[in-house]
């Protein structure tokens, strides 16, 4: 980092520089430091977003921090380039999100030049999907490229672990009594034969073998992902679409993906490409959970082998009592029902607590889930064991 007007060779000078960067300058900061070089450029980029007026990309060595990216795409593109130069990717993504929300830059994302300048992340994808219907044709291909880059990053991070976790769960859910040697579940076999322990030989005689069946040879389980596409669920829609594509790639799971607001769209036939799934959604609008669950219920053919995953904040605009009756009926028929209030890394979501409590009373607890935990949740549901609720 470059120096300032204060001697930066001392620990005290470094502390003053850091306080100056935090406080933003002006008469009130009390540091007496003037920023130059790279420090001044970083301060200008921060001031454009978090200060009180002015233009992005300005260079100054003193004075109050000012904010504003101006109304033109060149100014914003220059600012986007600056923050990618001065800050790590994780910080850039936060600043981009704040710029979109605080300064109303969503409209500028409809320009291809702008999309090429931004750092792709899940939240940007959510914003692009909400703008999908307003997006001009000249921008759509660039937007798809941005979305595909994020999807590929998520698949790389999540796909292998998900397949491995669920394959193990499917094998364990298909135990057999005459397994081949490499299919023996030794822990359960020993537990089942402890009565045959011979102390003089310090061994267990395994009269009964317990093993894993090879569930992957045929479809054993059905999974229905029912995803609320209201505007507040944007990140969850992105992650759920990626997971839906991963599940669909497993021969041992028949996967259906349904998105809903007050209408219902079945996107199962597009699961080979999660980007197509995402552009088939329409973020925003109302919510009718009961209607969506009625559709999912009509597609269940083997209740005891079916897992329904509802991903919603539970703000129901439909018929509440009918929704709860429908969940109770599915559970009564043997369906494993999972309710996720969010599928994202964003922390505790806002949700309808009354509906969450009502579902918990039915034995279908509602909870938020991170993408990294989702494979474990699905594995538990497939094996019909208690869910790993955070």
C-alpha positions in Angstrom: 0.0 0.0 0.0 1.2 3.6 -0.7 2.0 6.0 2.1 0.1 9.0 3.3 1.0 12.5 4.5 1.8 10.9 7.9 5.0 9.0 8.5 3.9 5.4 7.6 7.1 3.8 9.0 5.6 3.6 12.5 2.9 1.4 14.0 1.1 4.6 15.0 1.1 5.9 11.5 -0.3 2.6 10.1 -3.1 2.8 12.7 -3.9 6.4 11.6 -4.0 5.3 8.0 -6.4 2.5 8.7 -8.7 4.8 10.8 -8.6 7.4 7.9 -9.7 4.7 5.5 -12.6 3.7 7.8 -13.7 7.2 8.7 -13.7 8.5 5.2 -11.9 11.8 5.6 -13.2 15.3 6.2 -12.9 17.5 9.2 -14.6 15.0 11.6 -12.2 12.1 11.2 -9.5 13.6 13.4 -6.6 11.7 11.9 -4.8 14.4 10.0 -3.9 11.9 7.3 -4.1 12.7 3.6 -4.3 9.7 1.3 -2.3 9.5 -1.9 -1.7 6.9 -4.6 -3.5 3.5 -4.2 -5.0 4.5 -0.9 -6.7 7.5 -2.4 -8.0 5.5 -5.3 -9.5 2.8 -2.9 -11.0 5.6 -0.8 -12.6 7.2 -3.9 -14.1 3.8 -4.9 -15.6 3.4 -1.4 -16.7 6.9 -1.3 -18.6 6.6 -4.6 -20.8 4.0 -3.0 -21.0 4.7 0.7 -20.5 8.5 0.9 -22.9 11.4 0.4 -22.6 12.7 -3.2 -20.3 13.1 -6.2 -19.0 10.9 -8.9 -17.2 7.5 -9.1 -13.7 7.3 -10.3 -12.7 10.8 -9.0 -9.2 11.0 -7.5 -8.6 13.2 -4.5 -6.1 13.4 -1.7 -8.2 15.0 1.0 -11.7 16.2 1.8 -14.9 14.5 2.7 -15.8 11.2 1.1 -18.5 11.6 -1.5 -20.8 9.1 -3.2 -22.6 8.5 -6.5 -21.8 6.6 -9.6 -23.4 9.1 -11.9 -26.0 8.1 -14.5 -23.8 6.9 -17.2 -22.6 3.4 -18.0 -19.0 4.6 -18.6 -18.7 6.0 -15.1 -20.1 2.8 -13.6 -17.9 0.6 -15.8 -14.9 2.5 -14.7 -15.9 2.1 -11.0 -16.5 -1.6 -11.5 -13.0 -1.9 -12.9 -11.5 0.1 -10.0 -13.1 -2.1 -7.3 -11.9 -5.3 -9.0 -8.4 -3.8 -9.0 -8.3 -2.8 -5.3 -10.4 -5.4 -3.5 -10.7 -9.2 -3.4 -13.5 -11.0 -5.3 -15.6 -11.6 -2.2 -15.6 -7.9 -1.3 -16.3 -6.9 -4.9 -19.4 -9.0 -4.9 -20.7 -7.3 -1.7 -20.0 -3.8 -3.2 -21.7 -4.7 -6.4 -24.8 -5.9 -4.5 -24.8 -2.7 -2.4 -24.5 -0.6 -5.6 -27.5 -2.3 -7.2 -29.6 -2.0 -4.1 -28.5 1.5 -2.8 -28.0 3.3 -6.1 -30.6 1.7 -8.4 -28.2 0.4 -11.0 -30.3 -2.6 -12.1 -31.3 -0.8 -15.3 -27.7 -0.5 -16.3 -27.3 -4.2 -16.1 -29.5 -4.4 -19.3 -26.5 -3.2 -21.3 -24.0 -5.9 -22.5 -21.0 -3.7 -21.8 -22.0 -3.4 -18.1 -22.5 -7.2 -17.7 -19.1 -7.8 -19.1 -17.6 -5.6 -16.4 -19.2 -7.1 -13.3 -18.0 -9.9 -11.1 -20.5 -12.7 -11.5 -22.0 -14.2 -8.3 -25.3 -15.7 -7.1 -26.9 -12.4 -6.2 -26.1 -10.9 -9.6 -27.7 -13.9 -11.2 -30.8 -13.3 -9.1 -30.9 -9.7 -10.3 -30.5 -10.7 -13.9 -33.3 -13.2 -13.6 -35.7 -10.6 -12.2 -34.8 -8.4 -15.2 -35.2 -11.2 -17.7 -38.5 -10.1 -19.2 -37.2 -6.5 -19.6 -33.9 -7.5 -21.1 -33.3 -6.5 -24.7 -32.2 -9.3 -27.1 -28.7 -7.7 -27.5 -28.1 -8.3 -23.8 -29.6 -11.8 -23.3 -26.6 -13.8 -24.7 -24.2 -11.8 -22.4 -26.6 -12.4 -19.5 -26.7 -16.1 -20.2 -22.9 -16.2 -20.3 -22.7 -14.5 -16.9 -25.3 -16.9 -15.4 -23.5 -19.9 -16.9 -20.2 -18.9 -15.4 -21.8 -18.8 -11.9 -23.6 -22.1 -12.5 -20.4 -23.8 -13.5 -18.7 -22.5 -10.4 -21.5 -23.8 -8.2 -21.5 -27.2 -9.9 -17.7 -27.5 -9.5 -18.1 -26.8 -5.8 -21.2 -28.9 -5.0 -21.8 -31.7 -7.6 -19.2 -34.3 -6.7 -19.9 -34.2 -3.0 -23.7 -34.3 -3.6 -23.4 -37.4 -5.8 -21.1 -39.2 -3.4 -23.3 -38.4 -0.4 -26.5 -39.4 -2.0 -25.1 -42.6 -3.7 -24.0 -43.8 -0.2 -27.5 -43.0 1.2 -29.2 -44.9 -1.6 -27.0 -47.9 -1.1 -27.6 -47.9 2.6 -31.4 -47.6 2.1 -31.4 -50.8 0.1 -29.9 -53.3 2.6 -29.9 -57.0 1.7 -29.5 -60.2 3.8 -27.2 -62.1 1.4 -24.6 -59.5 0.3 -21.5 -60.1 -1.7 -18.3 -59.6 0.3 -17.6 -56.1 -0.8 -21.3 -55.1 -0.1 -21.2 -56.2 3.6 -22.1 -53.5 6.2 -19.7 -54.6 8.8 -20.9 -52.3 11.6 -24.5 -53.5 11.4 -23.4 -57.1 10.8 -21.3 -57.1 14.0 -24.1 -55.4 16.0 -26.6 -58.0 14.9 -24.3 -60.9 15.8 -23.0 -59.8 19.2 -24.9 -62.6 20.9 -22.6 -65.0 19.0 -19.4 -63.6 20.6 -16.9 -66.3 21.5 -14.7 -65.0 24.3 -12.2 -67.8 24.1 -11.5 -66.9 20.5 -12.2 -63.1 20.9 -14.4 -63.1 17.8 -18.0 -62.8 16.6 -19.5 -65.6 14.5 -21.5 -63.8 11.8 -24.6 -66.0 11.4 -26.5 -63.2 9.7 -24.9 -60.9 7.2 -26.3 -57.4 6.5 -25.2 -55.6 3.4 -25.9 -52.8 0.9 -27.9 -53.3 -2.2 -26.7 -51.5 -5.3 -29.4 -49.0 -5.6 -27.9 -47.4 -8.6 -28.9 -50.2 -10.9 -32.5 -48.9 -11.2 -34.6 -45.9 -10.1 -35.3 -46.4 -6.4 -36.2 -43.0 -5.2 -38.2 -40.0 -6.5 -37.4 -36.4 -5.5 -39.7 -33.4 -6.2 -38.1 -30.0 -5.7 -40.9 -27.4 -5.2 -39.4 -23.9 -5.4 -41.0 -20.6 -4.4 -39.9 -18.1 -7.1 -41.0 -15.0 -5.3 -38.5 -12.1 -5.4 -37.1 -12.8 -1.8 -36.1 -16.3 -2.8 -33.7 -15.4 -5.6 -30.5 -17.1 -4.2 -32.5 -20.2 -3.2 -33.8 -20.5 -6.8 -30.2 -20.4 -8.2 -28.9 -23.0 -5.8 -32.0 -25.3 -6.1 -31.7 -25.2 -9.9 -28.1 -26.4 -9.7 -28.9 -29.1 -7.2 -31.9 -30.2 -9.4 -29.6 -30.7 -12.3 -27.1 -32.7 -10.2 -29.9 -35.0 -8.9 -31.3 -35.4 -12.4 -27.9 -36.7 -13.5 -28.1 -39.6 -11.0 -29.8 -42.7 -12.6 -31.0 -43.9 -9.2 -33.1 -40.8 -8.5 -36.1 -39.6 -10.6 -36.1 -35.8 -10.2 -38.9 -33.3 -10.8 -38.4 -29.6 -10.5 -41.4 -27.3 -10.1 -41.3 -23.5 -9.6 -44.2 -21.4 -8.5 -45.6 -18.1 -7.5 -49.4 -17.9 -8.1 -48.8 -20.0 -11.2 -46.9 -23.3 -11.6 -44.2 -24.1 -14.1 -42.8 -27.7 -14.3 -39.2 -27.4 -15.6 -38.3 -31.1 -15.3 -37.6 -31.4 -19.0 -34.9 -28.7 -18.8 -33.0 -30.2 -16.0 -30.1 -31.2 -18.2 -29.1 -27.6 -18.3 -29.6 -25.5 -15.1 -29.1 -22.3 -17.1 -32.2 -23.1 -19.1 -34.0 -23.8 -15.8 -33.0 -20.5 -14.4 -34.2 -18.6 -17.4 -37.4 -20.5 -17.2 -38.2 -18.9 -13.8 -39.8 -15.5 -13.3 -38.7 -14.0 -10.0 -41.3 -11.9 -8.3 -45.1 -12.0 -8.0 -47.3 -13.6 -5.3 -47.2 -17.0 -3.7 -49.7 -19.9 -3.7 -48.0 -22.8 -1.9 -51.2 -24.8 -1.6 -51.7 -24.9 -5.4 -48.0 -25.8 -6.0 -48.2 -28.7 -3.5 -51.4 -29.9 -5.1 -49.6 -30.2 -8.4 -46.7 -32.0 -6.8 -49.0 -34.4 -5.0 -50.6 -35.3 -8.3 -47.2 -36.4 -9.6 -46.4 -38.8 -6.7 -46.7 -42.5 -7.8 -44.7 -44.2 -5.1 -45.2 -42.3 -1.8 -43.0 -44.5 0.3 -40.1 -43.9 -2.1 -40.7 -40.1 -2.6 -39.0 -37.1 -1.0 -40.8 -33.7 -1.5 -38.6 -30.6 -0.8 -40.5 -27.4 -0.4 -38.2 -24.4 -0.6 -40.2 -21.3 0.5 -40.3 -18.5 3.1 -43.9 -19.8 3.8 -45.6 -16.4 3.2 -48.7 -18.1 1.8 -51.1 -16.2 -0.4 -53.3 -19.3 -1.0 -55.4 -21.4 1.3 -53.4 -22.0 4.5 -55.5 -24.8 6.0 -55.6 -26.7 2.7 -51.8 -26.4 2.4 -51.4 -28.0 5.8 -53.9 -30.7 5.1 -52.0 -31.5 1.9 -48.7 -31.8 3.8 -50.3 -34.1 6.4 -51.8 -36.3 3.7 -48.5 -36.7 1.9 -46.7 -37.6 5.2 -49.5 -40.0 6.1 -49.0 -41.8 2.7 -45.3 -42.3 3.5 -43.8 -39.3 1.7 -40.7 -37.7 3.3 -41.5 -34.0 3.4 -38.7 -31.4 3.8 -39.3 -27.7 4.2 -36.4 -25.3 3.6 -37.0 -21.7 4.5 -33.9 -20.8 2.4 -31.2 -22.6 0.4 -28.4 -20.0 0.5 -25.4 -18.7 2.5 -27.2 -15.5 3.5 -27.9 -16.4 7.1 -31.2 -16.4 8.9 -34.1 -15.6 6.5 -37.4 -13.8 7.1 -40.2 -16.3 7.1 -43.8 -16.9 8.3 -43.3 -18.2 11.8 -46.9 -19.3 12.3 -46.8 -21.5 9.2 -43.4 -22.9 10.2 -44.7 -23.9 13.6 -47.8 -25.5 12.0 -45.5 -27.6 9.7 -43.3 -28.6 12.7 -46.4 -29.8 14.5 -47.1 -32.1 11.5 -43.6 -33.6 11.8 -42.2 -31.5 9.0 -39.9 -29.0 10.7 -39.0 -25.9 8.6 -35.4 -24.6 8.7 -32.9 -22.7 6.6 -30.2 -24.7 4.9 -26.8 -23.8 3.4 -25.8 -25.3 0.1 -23.0 -27.2 1.8 -25.5 -28.9 4.2 -28.1 -29.7 1.5 -26.5 -33.1 0.5 -26.6 -34.3 4.1 -30.3 -33.2 4.4 -31.2 -35.1 1.3 -29.2 -38.1 2.4 -31.1 -38.2 5.7 -34.5 -37.8 3.9 -33.7 -40.6 1.4 -32.7 -42.9 4.3 -35.8 -41.8 6.4 -33.7 -40.8 9.3 -33.8 -37.6 11.4 -32.8 -34.5 9.4 -29.6 -32.7 10.4 -31.4 -29.5 11.3 -28.8 -26.7 12.1 
